[in-house]
Amino acid sequence: MTQKYDKEFKINAVKVYLSNDKSIEKIALDLGISRASLGHWIKQYRREGERSFPGSGHVVEEELRALKRELYLVRQERDILKNHLNGTPFPNK
C-alpha cells in the first residue's frame, strides 16, 4: 500500500534537506521515506515553491458538489416563495 503524506509533511521534509548539508538518502532514512519520494518532492518544490503538493482534489470536488446541490435547493425555495408572493400557485411535483 502506498503511504500518503500531507502537504505540510512534504514541505517540511524538503526544507530539512534545503537547510541541511545531509544527503537525500540520510534525510529520507531519518524521516522513514524513500529517497525517490524525497527527490521528487524536492524537484517539485523547486519548480512550484509553496504551491507544490496541492493534494488529490477529492475534498474540493466533494465540497463543490455539495455547494452546487445547496445552491439548487436554495434557488428552488426562492422560486417557490417568489411565485407565492406573485399569486402563482405552488408547483406540483
N, C-alpha and C positions, 0 to 999 in steps of 0.2 A: 504494500500500500504506500502511495506517495504521501510524504509528510507535507502539510500545508503550513506556511509561515505567513504571519501578517506583515503588513507594510512596515510597521514600526520596527519589528524584529529585523527585517531585511535592511532597512536604512541604518539601524544601529550596527549591524554586522559590517556593512560597508564602511561606515565611519570609523569603526575599530581598525579596519585594515588601512584606511587612508591616513589615520593619525598615528600609525604604529610602524615600526620597522620590521615586524614579524612577517613571515611568509604567508601566502594564502593558505598553504597546507596547514601551518601551525594554528592559524586563527580558525580555520574550518574545523580542525580537530578539537580545539578548545571549546568551540560552540556546538559541537556534535552534528555538524552538517557536512555535506560533501564539498570537496574542493571545486567541483564543476558548478554546483549551485552558487557558491560564493563568487566564483569568477564571473558567472552570468550576471549576478546582481551588481557587481562592480561595473561591468560594461554598461548595463542598463542605466545605472545611476550616473555614470559619466556622460551618457547621452542625454538623459532627461532630467537629471537633478531630482529635486523634491517631488516632481510629478511622476516619478517612477513607481511601479508596482500599484497600479490603480485597483487591482482586485478583479474578480471574475465578473462583476457587474450584476450578479444574481439579485443582490439586495436592492439595487437601484431598479431593476426590471420589475421586481415584486412591488416595490413602493409605487412605481409609475402605474402599474396595472390597478392597484388599489385606489390610487388617486383618480384615475380615469373612471373607474366604477362609481366612486363617490360623486364625481362631477356629473355623471349621467343621472344619478338619483336626485341630486340637488336640482338639476335642470327640469326633471320631471315634476318635482314638487313645486318649483317656481311656475311652471306652465299650468299646473292644476290650479294653483292659487290665483294666477293671473286670469285664467278663464273664469273662475268662480266670481272674481270681482267684476268682470265684464258681463256677467249674467249668462255665460255659456255653461251648459251642464257639464258635470264631470265626465271624462271619457270612460266608457265601459271597456273592461279588459277581459 
